[in-house]
Amino acid sequence: MGINYYDIPDVGQKVSIVNALMHEDRQELRFHKGALFNTTIVFCSAYTAVSAYFLQHRETSDLVVPLSIIAILFFVHVVIFLFLWRFINTIRRCLDIREEYYKSPDKFVTEKPFNPLKSINEASLDELSIPDNYLLLIPVISILCAASNIVALWHLFS
């Protein structure tokens, strides 16, 4: 007897496969969103730490040094944000592809061959069912944090 790996899965097996893939997508989405929030906290803390350090040692330092460090930190934060944002949009699109099976359940029966791991074309990334636009507030928070530290340094150094 045994399992024949060349058999076409029945509807119940297909539903189980799609459910498992959706569960994995949701876990990855939560992980990457958490990473996005955590990096924002770290970088905003770093802006404040740089400002605090140079405010304490302002008699031996120039204004250019802390501003350049904050600018470099901000640039690195933006690069990390864009990297994670791309991951989040790709994971969201994968989740949308799998949710299409529940929007039209006849795909479980009619799709030959069954392929819940379809490729994502670049144009489809703009058509997300649930966009994560609120995550765009994260760079705004980072900009405000960096700008407030720059203004504080500028005011106290002059």
N, C-alpha and C positions, 0 to 999 in steps of 0.2 A: 504494500500500500504506500505509505509515505506521501510526502508533499511533492507534487510536480510543479516546478517553478516556471514551467512554460504554459500553465493554464491561465486563461483569462480570468481576472478576478470578478467575482459576482458583485452585485450592487452593494451588499453589506460590507464587503471588503473595501470597495472603493470609497464608501462613506467613511470607514475607519481610517483609510489612508489620508483622505482630505482633512478629517478632523485632527489627526496627528500633525499634519503639516501646518494647519492653521494654529494649533497650539504652539508649535515651535516658532512660527512667525511672530506670534504675540509675545512670547518670551524674549525673542531677539529685539523686538520693538521696545519693550520695557527696559531691557538692558541698555540699548543705545540712547534712549531718552534719559535714563539715569546718568549715563556717562556725560551727556550734554549738560545736564544740570550740575553735575559734580565739577566738570571743568570750569563752568562759569563761576561757581563758588570759589574754586582754587585761584582762578585768575583775578577775580575781584579782591580776594584776600591778598594776593601778590601785589596788586596795584597799591593797596593801602599799606602793606608792609614796606614797599619801596619808599613811598611818601613819608612814612613815619621814620624810617631810618635816616633819610636825607634831611628831614626836618630836625632831627636830633643832632646831626653833624653838619649843619648848614654853614658853619664858619669855615670848614675845611673843604667844602665842595662847591661846585658850580651848578647852576640851574640846568645846564645842558645834559649833565649825566643822568639825573633822575628822569628827565623828560624823555631821553633816548631809551632808557630802560623800560619805561612805561610804554613807549611806542613799540618797542620790540615785543614786549609781552602781549600787547594788543594785537599785533600782527600774527603772532603764533596762535593766539586764541581764535582769531578769525579763520585761520587755516584749519585748525582742529574743528571749529564749528562747521565749516563747509564740508569737510570730510565726513563728519557724523551726520550732517543734514542729508548728504547724498545716500548714505546707508539707510537712514530712516525712510526716505522716499522710495528707495528700492524695496525695502522690506514691506512697506505699506502697499506697494503695487503687487508684490507677490501675494499678500493677503487678499487683495481685491480679486486677483485671478482665481484664487481658491474659493472665495465667496461667490463667484459667478456660478459655481456648481449648485449652490443653495437658492440662487435667484431663478435658475432654470434647472430643476432637478432631472429633467429628461436627459441631460448630459451624462448622468451616471449610467444610463442605459444605452444611449445612442453614440456616444463618443468612441470612435474606433481609430487608433488605439487610445486607450485611457492614458492621459498625460496631464497630471496635475502640476508638473514641473515645466510649464511652458516658458519659453524665453520671453524676456521683456525687451520690447523695442523702445528706443529713446523717446519717441513721440508719445508713448502711452504714459510716461511718467507725469505728464501734465494733467492727466485725467483721473486723479485720485478721487475715490468716493468720499473718504474722510481725510481732508487735508490737515496736516499738522501745522497750520499757520500760526498758532499761538506760540510755537517754538521760535518764531522770528523775533519775538520780544527779547529773547536771550541776548542777541548782539546789542540790542538797544540798551538793556541793563548794563552790559559790559561797557558800552560807549559812555553811558552816564557815569558809571563808576570811575572809569579812566579819566573822563573830563573833569569830574569833581576833584579828583586828586591832582590833576594838572593845574586847575584853577587855585586850589589851596597852596600848592607849591609856588605858583607864580605870585600869588598875593603875599605869601610869607617871605619869599626870597627878595622881593622888591621893596 
